[in-house]
Amino acid sequence: MLLPFVREVFADVETLPAFRRAASHLKEGTGRIRLSGLNPTAKALLLALLHQASRRPFSGRCPDTRQPKIWLPCCAR
């Protein structure tokens, strides 16, 4: 269950031009996307939202073993 203010944050992220470009890129299957300059929590949020928006399977690569533990709760919806 998402709290209303969290749902609003997600909706705000999904309206950003950069997010829409990335989601469109994934839907078309035109290649890879690199998320850089974000903290691990922001990357996890974007991975979950991009997966939801693209409705396609994809994978993420982590620099160490701690990252998946941070990402898993956000991505396992």
Residue pairs with C-beta under 8 A, 6 or more apart in sequence:
2 10
10 45
10 49
13 19
13 45
13 46
13 49
14 20
14 23
14 49
14 53
19 46
19 49
19 50
19 53
22 33
22 46
22 50
23 50
23 53
23 54
25 31
25 33
26 33
26 50
26 53
26 54
26 56
26 58
27 53
27 54
27 55
27 56
29 56
33 50
35 43
35 46
35 47
38 46
40 67
40 70
40 71
41 70
41 74
43 60
43 67
43 71
44 70
44 71
44 73
44 74
44 75
45 74
47 60
47 71
47 74
47 75
48 74
48 75
48 77
50 58
51 58
51 75
52 77
60 71
60 75
62 68
62 71
